[in-house]
Amino acid sequence: MIIDTHVHIGKVLKFNMTREDVLYSIDKYGIDFSLVSNIDGVECFPNGIKIPKFLLKSQNRIFRETIEFAKSNPDKIGAMPWLKPLTEKIDDEFIKLLDDNKKYVYGMKIHPFQSRVSPDDERLELAYDIAKNYKLPVVSHTGGCKEADSERLYNAAKKHPDVDFVMVHMDLGTDNKKALDLLGKLPNLYGDTTWVPVKTTLEAIKRYGSEKIVFGSDSPIDGKDTYLHNKYGQRSLYQEYFNEFRDMVSESDYENIMYKNAARIFNIKL
């Protein structure tokens, strides 16, 4: 079994990730359940400049679209609202959407690189209160700018011990050492495998056991066959997780990483 905790839909900037591609990849590569957020929530260009509002969808609209995808495929898709703390606040409509669709929502997504708002920023305090009340984990990109540094997520997790936090990428584009060190400091802080080398996951297992990492991929960021190859046609990192990794660890450790941890943290009924 495989649960992918980091999947996207949406079309913004250079990205175009369709529902059809997500469903295709799920079926072709044997993914049992995927947690999906909508990249239309991106608020900034890669250089940190705010994207003009007229080019973007509202936070509530993208939440609604994500819920609709999950409701159409409840056995395959779970929704995670992408929050826009730079340009919007959580309002009554958002709360009602969440309350009316609780069984389809499994977490909340923040992206400090694409919002340039750090996880320990006061603007996210209401989101964390909601996450606590609804027992929803918070999934956050880490890496690429000071706002997205893993230590900023660590700060938020330390302040909110009743909320689980996932360090997506474990500091993308680095050797992952800082994120690995932080991983062992809090019981409510986890990592994921998105563009994270297998050797990092093996080191996490060695240090802390296999309960601290969940499988994630960013699919279909490199197209509908992201699980097979990257955009240059080279073998995908995830093929190593699907194949060689299985022989590097015990069966129980493999199952924890690939689905059991996700099921526990995100309350997914298997």
Secondary structure by P-SEA (a helix, b strand, c coil): cccccbbbbbbcccccccaaaaaaaaaaacccbbbbbbccccccccccccccccccccaaaaaaaaaaaaaaccccbbbbbbbccccccccaaaaaaaaaccccccbbbbbccccccccccccaaaaaaaaaaabbbbbbbbcccccccaaaaaaaaaacccbbbbbccccccccaaaaaaacccccccccccccccaaaaaaaaaccccccbbbbccccccccccccccccccccaaaaaacaaaaaccaaaaaaaacaaaaaaacccc
